[in-house]
Amino acid sequence: MKLIATDMDGTLLNEEGKISSENVRAIRKALDLDIKVVMATGRSYEAASKPLKEVGLTAPMICLNGANTYSEKKELIRKAPLDRTTAREVQQHCEQEGIYIELFTNEGVYSTSREQFIQVMIDILKTANPDMSEEEIRKDAQQRFQSEEVHFIDSHASLFIREDIEINKILAFSLDDKKLKDLFIKFNLNPGLAITSSGAVNLEFNHPDAQKGIALEELAKNMEIDMKDVMTLGDNFNDVSMLTMAGRGVAMGNAVEEIKALCKYTTKTNEDNGVAHAIEEMLKEM
């Protein structure tokens, strides 16, 4: 293997959003052996770089599921924004159905309601952690806005009249399974969209070229690395393209079962330093 590409949330990061010392050591070991390491995440560059800075790591980054690729020097080297008309259709439909959305753009993340998002997150956290106090849940929900640079506006419609705005991803949240299913069905056959998910309560809308696998293949090619010499790690549906395109796709122990079924390898969970374990296992075979 000559390159390792890892997802972040649910993969490299633990449930506190941190990179463990074990994972850091394994990554540094790979780097010392001249193995390239790349982040491939649904996060924006700003949100993805924070946990890396905390542990003194730098890396090329595939962000927003592949809509933006950055060099290790923070240069934007590839982009694949959504078609504006297509993005507008998704935005209008979601708002008509009462589905909370965020628009990830070249100028940050836009939302129409801080309180609505916090309430959505509170509902999600309550369902997943019934023993957590209301105060703990609200604190965790508000943490989301410390990770991303979120701008609050009265209407998302105002973004579509600005020629300087590029919409890279639309993230839709809902606890209503039927609403998400209907949303997926409505847009699934749209040739201008790639629809994935990073959790049970969201859908992510990108340009068809904004997929982790496609962006990773192009980045690897620029590094003169064949995909057969790439190891990828992930836990959810927005990781499918890179897990299936790589020579060594590794599912996290906490991955959904469909992801595990796609991969030849499964490692430990993100809480049990699964990335470090996968790297060590790979190095044993070299």
N, C-alpha and C positions, 0 to 999 in steps of 0.2 A: 504494500500500500504506500502511495506517495502523497495522498491528501486525505484529511479527515474533515468532514462537514457535519456539524452538529446543530440540531435545533436547540432552542434555549428553554422556553417555558415547558415544564414537564419532562425535560431531558437534561440539559446541562445545569439548569437552575433547580435548587431544592424548593420546597413549598414556601420558604421565606424570600424567594427571589434572589438567592445568593449562590455563588459558585464555591463549592466545598474545597478545602485545602487538598483533599485527595484528587479531585478532578483537576485542580491547578497543577499539581505535581505531574500527573499523567500527561497533560497537555504539554508541559515544558519538556518532559522526557521525549515526547514525539517530535517536538520542534528541534531538540538537540540532535535528533537522528535525521534531520533535514526533511521531515514529513510536514507538509503544509497543513495548517489548521484554519478552517473557515467557519464563521457563524452563518446559519441559514434560519431565519426567524420571521415570524409574522409581525414582529415589533418594528417600529420606526428606528432609524439610526440612533437618535438621541436616547431612546429607551433601551436599546440593545447595548449601547456603549457603556452605560452606567455600571452594571455589575462587572464588566470587564475591567474598567478603570479601578474598581475597588480592590482588585487582586493583581493589578499591574500587568494585565495582558492586553495585547493589541492583535487585531486580526482583520483580514478582509471580511466584509459583511454583505450577505444577501438579505435584504430587508423587505418587509411588507410582502412576504411570500414569493419574492422574486421581481417585484416592481422596480426596486432600486438595488444596484450592486455598487459597493464602495470598496476602494482599495484600502490597504492598511494605512495609507496616508490620508484617509478620509475623502478621497476624490470620488465623485460620482462617475462611474465608468460605464454604467448601463442603466437604462430606464425603459419601462413599458407601462405607461399610464393608461387608464381606462378611456375609451371613447366617451366624449362628453354627453352625447345623446343617450348612449346606453346607461351611463352612470345616472343621468337624470331620471330615466325610466325606473331604475331600481330605487332611487331616493324617493320619488313620488309614490310608488307603490307601498314602500315600507311605512311611510308617514300616513298614508291613507288607512293602512291596516293597524296603526298604532304600535308599530315595531320600532324600538329604539335603535338608532343608527349613529355611527361616527364616520366621518369622511376624513381619510388620511390623504393629505395633500403635500405638495412641495413646500408649503408654508406651515406645516404642522397639522394637528388634528382638530377638527371642528365638530362641535356638539351644540345642540340647541337647549340642553337642559342638564346642568350638573346634578340637580336633585333627582331627576328621573333616572340617570345612570346609577347614582348611589342607591336608589331604591331597588333597581333591577339587581345590582350586586348584592344588596342585603337579602333579597328574596332567594338568590342563588346560594349564598353562604348559609342562610338559615336551613335550606333544604339539605345541603351537604353536611352541615355541622349543627345539628339541633341543640347541642349542649353549650354552644358559644353564647356569651352574653350579647345583648343588643349593642353595648358600647364597643365590645371587641369586633363585632361584625361591621359596625359603621366605620371603625378605624381602618379595618382591612379594605373596605370598599373605597374609602377616601384615598388610600394609598395609590390606587390606580391613576389618580390625577397627578401624583408626584412622579410617576414613571414617564408619563407622556406630557408633552407640551400641548395642552388642550385650550383651544380658543372657543369661547361661548358666543354664539350669534343668535339673533331672533329667528332666522330662517335659513335653512341650507340653500334655498333657492337663490339667495343673493350671491352664492359662490359661482353659479353657472353663468353669470353675466360678466364675470371677471376673466379677461383673456390671459392674465398672468397665473391663474390657478390651474394646476394639473392634479387630477384626482387619481391617486395611485391604488387605493383600496377602499371599499366600503365594508364596514363591520356591522352586522346586525345581531342584536341580542333579543331573545324572548324566552320566557319560561313556558310559553304555549307551544307544545310540540306540533300541533296542527298548523299553527301560523307559520312555523319554520318549514314544515313539510310543504305547505301550499306555496310558500315563497320559493323554495327550491324547484318545485314542479313548474312554476310559472316561467322561471328564467333558465332552467337547466339546458334547454335546447338552443339558447341564444348563442350564436357563433362568436359574439363579441365578449363572452364572459367565461371565466374559469371560476367555478364555485367550489370552495372547500370549507373545512371547519377545523377549529382548534379546540373545540369543546362541545359538550352536548347541548349547550344553550345558545350557540351562535352559528352564523354563516358568514363566510368571507368572500367578497366579490372582487375579482382581479381581471385584468386583461389576460387572454389565453397565453400570451408569452410571459406573463408574470407568474411563473410557477418555479418552485425551488429547484426542481430537477433541470429545467431548461436553463435557468440562470447559472446553475452550478456547472453544467456541461460546458457552457460558453466560457466561464471563468477558468475551468480546468484546462480547456483548450488553449487559452491564452498563456497558461503556465506550462504548456506542452505536456499535459498529463492526460492519459486516456481514462475514461470513466471506469474501466475494469480495475484500475489502480486506486479507486476512491472508496473510502468507507464512510457511510452516512449513518446518522443516529437520529431517531425521532419517535414520537409517541402518538401522533394523531393524523387526521386525514389531510391536513395541509403539508404533510411530509411524504405522502405517497409517491409523488413523482421522483423525488431524489432517492428514496429508499429502493424503488424498483429500477432506477437507471444506473445505480452504482454497482460496482463489482462486489461490494460487501455491504449490504443493507442490514442494519441492526435495530431491532425494536426494543424499546425500553420495557422493563418488567412491569411498569405501570401503564403501558400502551393499551389501547383498546384492542380487543381480540382480533378484529379485522386486520389491524396493522401487524400484529404478531404472525398472522397467517400468511402475510405477504413476504415475510423476511425469513431467510435461512437461519439467522442468528437472533437470539434474544439475550439481553443483558439484565443486570439488576435494575431496581427502580431508581428514580431520580433522588429519592431520599436516602438511598444506599449506595451512592457514588457509582451509578450504572455506567456513566461515560468513562470513568477511570478503569472500571472493570473491563469494559469492551476494548479499550486501548491496550491494556495489558495482555488480554487474550489474543488480540491481533498481533502484537509484537512477539509473542511466543512462537507464532507461526512463520515469522520472517527469517 
